[in-house]
């Protein structure tokens, strides 16, 4: 009897040990499966205004909204040049990335509505970001499918102005011959001014200015400090409503997005879309005012342009052609371009209220 009891006790102990081991393995498997790591391609420094005000806050919000079930893992260096982010995401090299819209305008026109030169008078990044997201959802989400890519957020940066080492642009003729670094979406404005277009990514501003490749750059107020050019440029010409603005998006590889559990997708979407448009836009507006206050101490000669330059640019051939080209491409998608632009204007006003 004693041996039988001991034998039974031993079997119970073995069973308990085995059960505990199985439970531990199952818990580990569940834990490993539960956390989703998003490999996010990154080519921005931590000081860059987009990283500080949009991407990093979004990544933190995703982790919080998902109860740490989703982690955004930024790459140590970029896996593709800035203009090739959509191509890289489509091919699955990374799971997600931030795309600057002007570099992929030939593939995707939706975000370019916010970039159309001197068309809108509002200069708030928050207003434009909200209007852009609402316009995308209403008109472009279904009309313009981006193969292999899922869009979770769109945002608009603060408006662009002219910074250079030659002279303030007190009238358009003053820009003649000045070599200005500009994104592709700003070439129409620089051409209309008579400036020399240096089409390069904004992140290269410091390098090409300090090397003398360009005399200046076209950037938002909020960008000049983070890109290291605030102390390299002597003159700033600030325009009412800005000359144009750049936009960006957060995009996922569609296959990767489809593989994410529904609960985690919901968590990501909760802090993306209009929520990020509000958060990132407000952060950018605040950064604009903070940098504006530093211009005088940095020794920048600031000239506030009037609407006369804006009106002249609106009537210029390069600007008219850029807007008409966008309208034609929107029409090719089956959209009424004028209706879309009017809706965007309405959303700008609503976002302000």
C-alpha positions as CSV (number, residue, x, y, z in Angstrom):
1,X,0.0,0.0,0.0
2,X,2.8,2.4,0.9
3,X,4.6,1.6,-2.4
4,X,1.3,2.2,-4.3
5,X,0.7,5.5,-2.6
6,X,4.3,6.6,-3.3
7,X,3.9,5.5,-6.9
8,X,0.7,7.4,-7.3
9,X,2.3,10.5,-5.6
10,X,5.2,10.3,-8.0
11,X,2.9,10.1,-11.0
12,X,1.0,13.1,-9.8
13,X,4.2,15.0,-9.3
14,X,5.3,14.1,-12.8
15,X,2.0,15.1,-14.2
16,X,2.1,18.4,-12.5
17,X,5.7,19.1,-13.7
18,X,4.6,18.1,-17.2
19,X,1.5,20.3,-17.1
20,X,3.5,23.2,-15.9
21,X,6.0,22.8,-18.7
22,X,3.3,22.5,-21.3
23,X,1.6,25.6,-19.9
24,X,4.9,27.6,-19.9
25,X,5.5,26.6,-23.6
26,X,1.9,27.6,-24.5
27,X,2.2,30.9,-22.7
28,X,5.5,31.6,-24.4
29,X,4.0,30.8,-27.8
30,X,0.9,33.0,-27.1
31,X,3.2,35.8,-25.9
32,X,5.4,35.5,-29.0
33,X,2.4,35.5,-31.3
34,X,0.7,38.4,-29.5
35,X,3.3,41.1,-30.1
36,X,3.5,42.4,-33.7
37,X,6.8,44.1,-34.6
38,X,6.5,46.6,-37.5
39,X,9.9,47.1,-39.3
40,X,9.6,50.8,-40.1
41,X,12.1,52.1,-42.7
42,X,13.6,55.4,-41.4
43,X,15.8,57.9,-43.2
44,X,15.1,60.8,-40.8
45,X,17.2,62.0,-37.8
46,X,15.6,62.4,-34.4
47,X,15.9,66.2,-34.8
48,X,13.9,66.2,-38.1
49,X,10.6,68.0,-37.7
50,X,8.6,65.1,-39.2
51,X,10.2,62.6,-36.9
52,X,9.8,64.8,-33.8
53,X,6.3,66.0,-34.4
54,X,4.6,63.2,-36.4
55,X,6.4,59.8,-36.7
56,X,7.7,59.4,-33.2
57,X,4.5,60.5,-31.5
58,X,2.5,58.2,-33.8
59,X,4.8,55.2,-32.9
60,X,4.4,55.9,-29.2
61,X,0.6,56.2,-29.6
62,X,0.4,52.9,-31.5
63,X,2.3,51.1,-28.7
64,X,0.0,52.7,-26.0
65,X,-3.2,52.1,-27.9
66,X,-2.3,48.4,-28.5
67,X,-1.2,47.8,-24.9
68,X,2.3,47.2,-26.2
69,X,1.1,44.4,-28.5
70,X,2.4,46.4,-31.5
71,X,5.9,47.7,-31.6
72,X,7.3,50.1,-34.2
73,X,10.9,49.1,-34.8
74,X,12.8,51.8,-36.7
75,X,15.6,50.8,-39.0
76,X,19.1,52.1,-38.1
77,X,19.6,53.3,-41.7
78,X,17.4,53.7,-44.7
79,X,16.8,50.6,-46.9
80,X,16.0,52.8,-49.9
81,X,16.4,56.5,-51.0
82,X,13.6,58.9,-50.0
83,X,12.0,58.9,-53.5
84,X,11.7,55.1,-53.5
85,X,9.7,54.5,-50.3
86,X,6.5,53.2,-52.0
87,X,8.5,50.9,-54.3
88,X,10.4,49.5,-51.3
89,X,7.2,49.0,-49.2
90,X,5.4,47.4,-52.1
91,X,8.3,44.9,-52.5
92,X,8.2,44.0,-48.8
93,X,11.7,45.1,-47.9
94,X,10.2,46.8,-44.9
95,X,6.8,46.6,-43.3
96,X,6.0,50.3,-43.2
97,X,7.5,53.7,-44.0
98,X,6.9,57.4,-44.3
99,X,6.5,58.6,-47.8
100,X,7.0,62.2,-49.0
101,X,4.3,62.6,-51.6
102,X,6.0,64.9,-54.1
103,X,8.5,62.1,-54.9
104,X,5.7,59.7,-55.9
105,X,3.3,62.2,-57.5
106,X,3.5,60.3,-60.8
107,X,2.1,57.2,-59.0
108,X,-0.3,58.8,-56.5
109,X,-2.1,62.1,-56.9
110,X,-4.4,62.1,-53.9
111,X,-2.0,63.9,-51.4
112,X,-0.9,66.4,-54.1
113,X,-4.1,68.4,-53.7
114,X,-2.6,69.9,-50.5
115,X,0.6,70.7,-52.3
116,X,-0.9,72.7,-55.2
117,X,0.9,76.0,-55.3
118,X,-0.6,79.2,-53.9
119,X,-4.1,77.7,-54.2
120,X,-5.1,77.9,-50.5
121,X,-4.8,80.7,-48.1
122,X,-4.8,78.7,-44.8
123,X,-1.3,78.1,-43.4
124,X,-2.0,75.7,-40.6
125,X,-0.5,72.2,-40.8
126,X,-3.3,70.9,-38.6
127,X,-6.1,72.3,-40.8
128,X,-4.4,71.0,-44.0
129,X,-3.7,67.6,-42.5
130,X,-7.3,67.2,-41.4
131,X,-8.7,68.4,-44.7
132,X,-6.3,66.1,-46.6
133,X,-7.3,63.0,-44.7
134,X,-11.0,63.7,-45.1
135,X,-10.6,64.4,-48.8
136,X,-8.7,61.2,-49.3
137,X,-11.3,59.1,-47.5
138,X,-14.2,60.7,-49.4
139,X,-12.8,60.8,-52.9
140,X,-9.5,58.9,-53.3
141,X,-9.5,55.8,-51.1
142,X,-11.6,53.9,-53.6
143,X,-10.8,55.8,-56.8
144,X,-7.0,55.5,-56.6
145,X,-5.8,52.2,-55.4
146,X,-2.1,52.0,-54.7
147,X,-1.1,48.5,-55.5
148,X,0.6,46.6,-52.7
149,X,0.3,49.5,-50.2
150,X,-2.2,50.2,-47.4
151,X,-2.4,53.9,-46.3
152,X,-3.0,54.5,-42.6
153,X,-2.2,58.2,-42.4
154,X,-1.7,61.4,-44.4
155,X,-0.4,64.7,-43.0
156,X,0.6,68.1,-44.4
157,X,3.6,70.0,-43.2
158,X,3.7,73.7,-42.5
159,X,3.8,75.9,-45.6
160,X,7.0,76.6,-47.5
161,X,8.8,79.9,-47.8
162,X,12.1,81.1,-49.4
163,X,15.4,81.1,-47.5
164,X,18.6,82.2,-49.2
165,X,22.0,83.9,-48.8
166,X,21.5,86.4,-51.6
167,X,18.6,88.8,-50.8
168,X,15.0,89.0,-49.6
169,X,12.4,88.5,-52.3
170,X,10.7,91.8,-52.1
171,X,9.2,91.3,-55.6
172,X,9.3,88.3,-57.8
173,X,12.1,89.7,-59.9
174,X,14.4,89.5,-56.9
175,X,14.4,85.7,-57.2
176,X,15.8,85.8,-60.7
177,X,18.9,83.6,-60.9
178,X,18.9,82.5,-57.3
179,X,19.6,78.7,-57.0
180,X,17.0,77.2,-54.8
181,X,16.7,73.7,-53.5
182,X,13.2,72.6,-53.8
183,X,11.1,69.4,-53.8
184,X,9.5,68.4,-57.1
185,X,6.1,69.9,-56.0
186,X,7.7,73.3,-55.7
187,X,9.4,73.6,-59.1
188,X,6.5,75.5,-60.7
189,X,6.7,78.2,-58.1
190,X,10.5,78.6,-58.4
191,X,10.3,78.6,-62.2
192,X,7.5,81.3,-62.0
193,X,9.8,83.4,-59.8
194,X,12.7,83.1,-62.2
195,X,14.8,81.1,-59.8
196,X,17.1,78.2,-60.7
197,X,15.6,74.9,-59.6
198,X,17.8,72.5,-57.7
199,X,15.5,69.5,-57.2
200,X,16.8,67.6,-54.2
201,X,15.2,66.1,-51.0
202,X,14.8,68.5,-48.1
203,X,17.1,66.4,-46.0
204,X,20.0,67.3,-48.2
205,X,19.5,71.1,-47.7
206,X,22.4,71.5,-45.3
207,X,24.9,69.7,-47.5
208,X,24.0,71.4,-50.8
209,X,23.9,74.9,-49.2
210,X,27.2,74.6,-47.3
211,X,28.9,73.2,-50.4
212,X,27.6,76.1,-52.5
213,X,25.5,73.9,-54.8
214,X,22.4,76.0,-54.0
215,X,22.1,79.6,-52.7
216,X,19.1,78.7,-50.6
217,X,16.2,76.4,-50.1
218,X,12.4,76.4,-50.0
219,X,11.3,75.1,-46.6
220,X,8.7,75.5,-43.8
221,X,9.7,77.7,-40.9
222,X,9.5,74.6,-38.7
223,X,12.1,72.8,-40.8
224,X,15.1,75.1,-40.9
225,X,16.4,74.4,-37.4
226,X,16.0,70.6,-37.5
227,X,17.7,70.5,-41.0
228,X,20.6,72.5,-39.7
229,X,20.2,75.5,-42.0
230,X,18.9,78.2,-39.7
231,X,22.4,79.6,-39.1
232,X,23.5,79.0,-42.7
233,X,20.9,81.3,-44.3
234,X,20.8,85.1,-44.1
235,X,17.4,86.0,-45.7
236,X,13.9,84.7,-45.3
237,X,10.9,85.7,-47.3
238,X,7.6,84.6,-45.7
239,X,4.5,84.4,-47.8
240,X,0.8,84.7,-46.6
241,X,-0.6,81.2,-46.8
242,X,2.8,80.0,-48.0
243,X,3.9,79.2,-51.5
244,X,2.9,75.5,-51.3
245,X,3.4,72.7,-48.8
246,X,4.7,69.2,-48.7
247,X,2.7,66.2,-47.5
248,X,3.6,62.8,-46.2
249,X,2.0,59.5,-45.5
250,X,2.4,56.4,-43.3
251,X,2.1,53.3,-45.5
252,X,2.2,49.6,-44.8
253,X,3.0,46.7,-47.1
254,X,-0.5,45.4,-47.9
255,X,0.4,41.8,-47.3
256,X,1.9,42.6,-43.9
257,X,-1.1,44.8,-43.0
258,X,-3.5,42.0,-43.9
259,X,-1.6,39.6,-41.6
260,X,-2.0,41.8,-38.5
261,X,-4.7,40.6,-36.1
262,X,-7.9,42.7,-36.3
263,X,-7.6,44.0,-32.7
264,X,-4.1,45.3,-33.5
265,X,-5.3,46.9,-36.8
266,X,-8.0,48.6,-34.8
267,X,-5.4,50.0,-32.3
268,X,-3.2,51.3,-35.1
269,X,-6.2,52.9,-36.9
270,X,-7.4,54.5,-33.7
271,X,-4.3,56.7,-33.5
272,X,-3.8,57.1,-37.3
273,X,-6.0,58.8,-39.8
274,X,-7.6,62.0,-38.6
275,X,-6.3,61.5,-35.0
276,X,-2.7,61.7,-36.3
277,X,-3.7,64.6,-38.6
278,X,-4.8,66.5,-35.5
279,X,-1.8,65.5,-33.4
280,X,1.0,65.8,-35.9
281,X,-0.5,69.0,-37.4
282,X,-0.8,70.7,-34.1
283,X,2.7,69.7,-33.2
284,X,4.0,71.2,-36.5
285,X,2.1,74.4,-36.0
286,X,3.6,74.8,-32.5
287,X,7.1,74.1,-33.9
288,X,6.5,76.8,-36.5
289,X,5.8,79.4,-33.9
290,X,8.7,78.3,-31.7
291,X,11.1,78.6,-34.7
292,X,9.6,81.9,-35.9
293,X,10.5,83.4,-32.5
294,X,14.2,82.4,-33.0
295,X,14.7,83.9,-36.4
296,X,15.8,87.4,-35.3
297,X,18.3,86.0,-32.7
298,X,19.7,83.8,-35.4
299,X,20.5,86.8,-37.5
300,X,18.0,86.1,-40.3
301,X,16.7,89.1,-42.3
302,X,12.9,88.4,-42.4
303,X,10.8,90.0,-45.1
304,X,7.0,89.5,-45.0
305,X,5.7,89.4,-48.6
306,X,2.3,90.7,-49.4
307,X,-0.5,89.2,-51.5
308,X,0.8,90.9,-54.6
309,X,3.4,88.2,-55.1
310,X,0.9,85.4,-54.4
311,X,-1.6,86.9,-57.0
312,X,1.2,87.2,-59.6
313,X,2.2,83.6,-59.0
314,X,-1.4,82.4,-59.3
315,X,-1.5,83.9,-62.8
316,X,1.9,82.6,-63.9
317,X,2.0,79.9,-66.6
318,X,4.0,77.3,-64.5
319,X,1.6,77.5,-61.6
320,X,-1.5,77.4,-63.8
321,X,-0.1,74.4,-65.7
322,X,0.7,72.5,-62.4
323,X,-2.9,73.0,-61.2
324,X,-4.5,72.1,-64.5
325,X,-2.3,69.0,-64.8
326,X,-3.5,67.8,-61.3
327,X,-7.1,68.5,-62.3
328,X,-6.8,66.4,-65.5
329,X,-5.3,63.5,-63.6
330,X,-8.2,63.7,-61.1
331,X,-10.6,63.6,-64.0
332,X,-8.9,60.5,-65.3
333,X,-9.9,58.8,-62.0
334,X,-13.5,59.8,-62.7
335,X,-13.5,62.7,-60.2
336,X,-14.8,66.2,-60.6
337,X,-11.6,68.1,-59.7
338,X,-13.3,71.4,-58.9
339,X,-15.7,69.6,-56.6
340,X,-12.8,67.9,-54.8
341,X,-11.0,71.2,-54.4
342,X,-14.1,72.9,-53.1
343,X,-14.6,70.1,-50.6
344,X,-11.0,70.5,-49.5
345,X,-11.6,74.2,-48.9
346,X,-14.7,73.5,-46.8
347,X,-12.7,71.0,-44.7
348,X,-10.0,73.6,-44.1
349,X,-12.6,75.9,-42.7
350,X,-14.3,73.2,-40.6
351,X,-10.9,72.1,-39.2
352,X,-10.3,75.6,-37.9
353,X,-13.6,75.6,-36.0
